[in-house]
């Protein structure tokens, strides 16, 4: 690292896929990641899916001599999985948890329990203030019928808003993480267009690694090959994005990805390939202007497209709210009928007990269970409707402002 006015910042980003009891050879891979980071000369390390705080503590102990400053972001039921290691002092931190993050009843996916978030750490290097963001958005699971697209778009929108509103005092903004979106997806275009962030892969002077910068590749022994059948080269869903504010300029000198197994091992570091960027930061003689849509000239079209998808999700959520509410009402009606029958039996209005008591009680418990479940679903989808409606309204206001600009 050189002194101001010219800096070189080496950044490492990886989705570690470190889920206790579920991820294959997790502890061994965490050790490999720690050994590699200890050998390499990175300035900043951004990690996702470090779900176990014990894994974070082990990395912190191993990397303490190289990266004396670190932070783990806690959220949700099992944690955000986000953490940052830095060679430079961390001045401040902030966590924002996304308002929508999948469904609690989709246990096989589990995103809801993670409390998907964006974490911010602020560091200063030679008088330059860096806002460093690390995040992990909701997974796609099925591209042909992506039920989570509205939620992921809300997350991308909230991420963009969070960056815009927290980075005004920064000189350089850097975002790293698993965004679970392809480079051409509307969520990426919305994020980049609304924040002005630039893609390190597209901007890199020199690239080395997997073809097209892919970070989820079929050759990785931990990936689900069936999900990548439409993409023989793999997909690029892990990013390092950046921009300069005020009087600075940032260029990506070099971008690399890992390519398969760790050196001397039969397994890779994770089911994702790591992304490593070398950024060149230099002060300019004249401050560069910062305008909306710097990275996306057709921002109004992108916002319109995103708003349409959020609207689709809103109508689906309204239908689910209606269905769960109707189910709750039917269960409540059944309970009222049973209560009426039980009251009639108490006052001697029944004729010979035509319905077995055990079956009567079991039916009552079933009705109570359905009532509780349906009420919970109705409340959840009510909140989902509110969040989708709020995002749609925000996008409508932004779209109006963009269209009114000369």
C-alpha positions in Angstrom: 0.0 0.0 0.0 1.4 3.3 -1.1 0.7 6.7 0.3 -1.7 9.3 -0.9 -2.3 10.6 -3.6 -2.0 7.1 -5.1 -3.2 3.9 -3.4 -3.4 0.3 -4.4 -6.1 -1.7 -2.6 -6.3 -5.5 -2.9 -9.7 -6.9 -2.2 -10.8 -10.5 -1.7 -14.5 -11.6 -1.8 -15.8 -15.1 -1.3 -19.1 -16.8 -0.4 -17.6 -19.4 1.9 -20.6 -21.8 2.0 -19.9 -22.6 5.7 -23.2 -23.9 7.0 -22.8 -26.0 10.1 -23.9 -29.7 9.7 -24.9 -29.0 6.0 -21.8 -27.8 4.1 -19.4 -30.5 3.0 -16.0 -30.5 4.6 -16.7 -27.1 6.1 -14.1 -27.0 8.8 -11.4 -28.2 6.4 -12.3 -25.6 3.9 -12.4 -22.8 6.6 -8.8 -23.8 7.4 -7.8 -23.7 3.8 -9.4 -20.2 3.4 -7.6 -19.0 6.5 -4.2 -20.4 5.3 -4.6 -18.8 1.9 -5.6 -15.4 3.3 -2.6 -15.6 5.7 -0.3 -16.2 2.7 -1.7 -13.6 0.4 -1.3 -9.8 0.7 -4.9 -8.6 0.6 -5.9 -5.3 2.3 -9.6 -6.2 2.7 -11.4 -9.5 2.9 -15.2 -9.7 2.4 -16.8 -13.0 3.3 -20.4 -14.3 3.1 -22.1 -17.5 4.4 -19.9 -17.7 7.5 -22.9 -18.9 9.4 -21.0 -20.2 12.4 -19.6 -17.6 14.7 -17.1 -20.3 15.8 -15.8 -20.3 12.2 -15.4 -16.5 12.3 -13.6 -16.8 15.6 -11.2 -19.4 14.2 -10.5 -17.2 11.2 -10.0 -14.2 13.5 -7.4 -16.0 15.6 -5.6 -17.3 12.5 -5.6 -14.0 10.6 -5.1 -11.7 13.6 -1.5 -11.0 12.7 -2.3 -10.1 9.1 -5.8 -8.6 9.5 -5.9 -7.0 13.0 -9.3 -5.4 12.4 -12.5 -7.4 11.8 -16.2 -7.3 12.3 -19.0 -10.0 12.2 -22.6 -8.8 11.3 -25.3 -10.6 13.4 -28.9 -10.7 12.2 -31.8 -13.1 11.8 -32.2 -16.5 13.5 -28.8 -18.0 12.4 -27.0 -14.8 11.5 -26.3 -12.8 8.4 -23.1 -14.8 7.6 -21.3 -11.6 6.7 -17.9 -10.6 8.0 -15.0 -8.3 7.1 -11.3 -8.5 7.8 -9.1 -5.4 7.3 -5.5 -4.4 7.6 -6.7 -0.9 8.5 -8.7 0.3 11.5 -12.5 0.1 11.2 -13.9 3.4 12.2 -17.6 2.5 12.3 -20.0 -0.2 11.3 -23.7 -0.4 10.4 -26.1 -3.2 9.5 -29.3 -3.0 7.5 -31.6 -6.1 7.3 -33.7 -6.3 4.2 -37.4 -6.0 4.7 -38.3 -9.0 2.5 -36.3 -12.2 2.5 -38.3 -15.2 1.3 -40.8 -17.2 3.2 -40.4 -18.9 6.7 -42.4 -21.9 5.5 -39.9 -22.7 2.7 -37.7 -24.6 5.1 -35.7 -26.3 2.3 -34.4 -22.9 1.2 -33.9 -21.3 4.6 -33.1 -17.7 3.4 -35.7 -16.2 5.7 -33.9 -17.6 8.8 -30.6 -16.0 7.7 -31.8 -12.4 8.0 -30.2 -11.4 4.7 -28.6 -8.0 5.2 -26.0 -5.5 4.0 -23.2 -4.6 6.3 -21.2 -1.4 6.2 -17.7 -0.8 7.6 -16.0 2.6 7.3 -12.2 2.7 7.1 -9.7 5.5 6.5 -6.5 5.0 4.6 -4.1 7.9 4.2 -6.9 10.4 4.8 -9.2 8.7 2.2 -12.5 7.5 3.6 -13.7 4.2 2.3 -17.3 2.9 2.7 -17.1 -0.8 2.4 -20.3 -2.8 1.9 -20.7 -6.5 2.0 -24.0 -8.3 1.3 -25.7 -11.6 0.3 -29.1 -11.4 -1.6 -31.8 -14.0 -1.8 -30.9 -17.1 -3.9 -32.7 -17.7 -7.2 -33.2 -21.5 -7.0 -35.2 -21.7 -10.3 -34.5 -19.2 -13.1 -37.5 -20.4 -15.3 -40.0 -19.8 -12.5 -38.3 -17.4 -10.0 -40.8 -17.0 -7.2 -38.3 -14.9 -5.3 -37.6 -12.3 -8.0 -39.8 -9.6 -6.4 -38.1 -10.1 -3.0 -34.6 -10.0 -4.6 -35.6 -6.8 -6.5 -36.8 -5.2 -3.2 -33.4 -6.2 -1.7 -31.5 -4.7 -4.6 -33.5 -1.5 -4.3 -33.0 -1.3 -0.6 -29.3 -2.0 -1.1 -29.0 0.8 -3.6 -30.9 3.2 -1.4 -28.8 2.2 1.6 -25.6 2.9 -0.3 -26.8 6.2 -1.7 -27.9 7.5 1.7 -24.9 6.3 3.7 -22.0 7.1 1.3 -22.4 10.9 1.0 -19.4 11.5 3.3 -17.2 8.8 1.6 -14.4 9.3 -0.9 -14.6 5.8 -2.3 -17.4 3.2 -2.2 -16.9 -0.5 -2.5 -19.5 -3.3 -2.6 -18.6 -7.0 -2.5 -20.8 -10.0 -2.2 -23.0 -12.7 -3.6 -25.8 -10.8 -5.3 -27.4 -14.0 -6.8 -28.1 -12.1 -10.1 -26.6 -12.4 -13.5 -24.8 -9.3 -14.9 -27.7 -8.6 -17.3 -30.5 -9.1 -14.8 -32.8 -6.2 -14.0 -31.7 -6.1 -10.3 -28.0 -5.6 -11.2 -28.9 -2.9 -13.7 -31.1 -1.2 -11.2 -28.4 -1.4 -8.5 -25.7 -0.1 -10.7 -27.8 2.5 -12.4 -29.2 4.0 -9.2 -25.8 4.1 -7.4 -23.3 4.6 -10.2 -21.3 1.6 -9.1 -18.9 0.1 -11.7 -18.3 -3.6 -12.3 -14.7 -4.6 -11.6 -14.9 -7.5 -14.1 -16.1 -5.1 -16.9 -13.6 -2.4 -16.0 -10.5 -4.6 -15.3 -7.4 -3.9 -17.3 -6.3 -7.5 -16.8 -8.4 -10.5 -16.0 -7.3 -14.0 -15.0 -9.6 -16.9 -14.0 -12.8 -18.7 -15.0 -14.2 -17.8 -18.4 -16.5 -14.8 -18.4 -15.6 -14.2 -14.8 -18.0 -17.0 -13.7 -18.1 -17.7 -10.0 -20.5 -20.7 -9.9 -19.1 -23.2 -12.4 -20.1 -26.8 -13.3 -16.6 -28.1 -12.6 -16.8 -27.3 -8.9 -17.4 -30.6 -7.1 -19.7 -28.9 -4.6 -22.1 -27.3 -7.1 -25.5 -28.8 -8.2 -24.8 -29.6 -11.8 -28.5 -29.8 -12.7 -29.0 -26.1 -11.9 -26.2 -25.1 -14.3 -27.3 -27.2 -17.3 -28.5 -24.1 -19.2 -25.1 -22.4 -18.5 -22.2 -24.7 -19.6 -19.6 -22.1 -18.6 -21.3 -21.3 -15.3 -22.7 -18.1 -14.0 -21.3 -14.9 -12.6 -23.2 -13.9 -9.4 -20.4 -12.7 -7.1 -19.2 -9.1 -7.6 -16.9 -6.4 -6.6 -18.4 -3.1 -7.5 -16.9 0.3 -6.8 -17.0 4.1 -7.5 -15.2 7.2 -6.5 -16.8 10.3 -5.1 -15.5 13.8 -4.7 -12.0 14.3 -6.2 -10.9 10.7 -6.5 -10.7 8.2 -9.4 -10.7 4.4 -9.1 -9.6 1.9 -11.7 -9.5 -1.8 -11.5 -5.9 -2.8 -12.5 -6.5 -6.6 -12.2 -9.3 -9.0 -11.5 -8.8 -12.7 -10.7 -11.0 -15.6 -9.7 -10.0 -18.9 -8.2 -10.2 -21.8 -10.6 -11.2 -25.0 -8.8 -9.3 -26.9 -6.2 -7.1 -25.2 -3.6 -3.4 -25.6 -4.2 -2.3 -29.1 -3.3 -5.8 -30.2 -2.3 -8.6 -32.2 -3.9 -11.3 -29.7 -3.0 -12.0 -26.0 -3.7 -12.3 -23.3 -1.0 -16.1 -23.2 -1.5 -18.9 -24.0 -4.0 -18.3 -20.4 -5.3 -15.1 -19.2 -6.8 -13.4 -16.3 -5.0 -13.1 -12.8 -6.6 -9.9 -10.8 -6.1 -9.5 -7.3 -7.3 -6.6 -4.8 -7.3 -7.9 -1.3 -7.3 -5.9 1.8 -8.1 -7.1 5.0 -6.3 -5.8 8.4 -7.3 -6.7 11.9 -6.4 -7.8 14.1 -9.3 -7.0 17.7 -9.8 -10.7 18.5 -10.3 -13.6 16.9 -8.5 -15.7 14.6 -10.6 -19.4 15.2 -10.7 -21.8 12.6 -9.3 -25.1 12.3 -11.0 -28.0 9.9 -11.0 -27.7 7.1 -13.4 -24.0 7.5 -14.1 -23.6 3.8 -14.9 -27.0 3.3 -16.5 -28.1 5.8 -19.2 -31.5 4.2 -19.6 -32.3 4.2 -15.8 -35.9 5.2 -16.3 -36.5 2.0 -18.4 -34.7 -0.1 -15.8 -36.8 1.4 -12.9 -40.0 0.8 -15.0 -39.0 -2.9 -15.6 -38.2 -3.4 -11.9 -41.5 -1.7 -10.9 -43.4 -4.1 -13.1 -41.8 -7.1 -11.5 -42.5 -5.8 -8.0 -46.1 -5.2 -9.1 -46.4 -8.9 -10.2 -45.0 -9.9 -6.8 -47.5 -7.6 -5.1 -50.5 -9.1 -6.8 -49.2 -12.6 -5.9 -48.8 -11.6 -2.3 -52.3 -10.1 -2.2 -53.7 -13.4 -3.5 -51.7 -15.4 -0.9 -53.0 -13.0 1.8 -56.6 -13.5 0.7 -56.2 -17.3 0.6 -54.7 -17.5 4.0 -57.3 -15.2 5.4 -60.1 -17.3 3.9 -58.6 -20.4 5.4 -58.4 -18.8 8.8 -62.1 -17.7 8.6 -63.1 -21.3 7.6 -61.2 -22.7 10.6 -62.7 -20.2 12.9 -66.2 -21.1 11.6 -65.5 -24.7 12.2 -64.5 -23.9 15.8 -67.6 -21.9 16.3 -69.8 -24.8 15.1 -68.0 -27.2 17.4 -68.4 -24.8 20.3 -72.1 -24.6 19.5 -72.4 -28.4 19.4 -70.4 -28.7 22.7 -72.6 -26.1 24.3 -75.7 -27.9 23.1 -74.4 -31.2 24.6 -73.9 -29.4 28.0 -77.4 -28.2 28.2 -78.8 -31.6 27.0 -79.9 -30.7 23.5 -77.9 -33.5 21.8 -79.7 -36.7 20.8 -77.7 -39.7 21.6 -74.1 -38.3 20.9 -74.0 -39.2 17.1 -70.3 -38.1 16.9 -67.5 -39.9 18.8 -65.9 -37.7 21.4 -62.4 -38.5 20.4 -63.0 -37.6 16.8 -64.8 -34.5 17.9 -61.7 -33.4 20.0 -59.3 -34.3 17.2 -61.3 -32.2 14.8 -61.2 -29.3 17.2 -57.4 -29.5 17.6 -57.1 -29.7 13.8 -59.2 -26.6 13.5 -57.2 -24.7 16.1 -53.9 -25.7 14.3 -55.2 -24.6 10.9 -56.5 -21.3 12.5 -53.1 -20.5 14.0 -51.2 -21.4 10.9 -53.5 -19.5 8.6 -53.5 -16.5 10.9 -49.7 -16.5 10.9 -49.5 -16.8 7.1 -52.1 -14.0 6.8 -50.0 -11.7 9.0 -46.8 -12.5 7.1 -48.3 -11.9 3.7 -49.9 -8.7 5.0 -46.4 -7.4 5.9 -45.2 -8.7 2.5 -47.9 -6.7 0.7 -47.0 -3.6 2.6 -43.3 -3.8 1.8 -43.9 -4.6 -1.9 -46.4 -1.7 -2.1 -44.0 0.6 -0.4 -41.2 -0.3 -2.8 -43.5 0.1 -5.8 -44.5 3.6 -4.6 -40.8 4.6 -4.1 -40.0 3.4 -7.6 -43.0 5.3 -9.0 -41.7 8.5 -7.3 -38.2 8.0 -8.6 -39.5 7.3 -12.1 -41.5 10.5 -12.0 -38.4 12.4 -10.9 -36.3 10.9 -13.7 -38.9 11.6 -16.3 -39.2 15.2 -15.1 -35.4 15.8 -15.4 -34.4 18.0 -18.4 
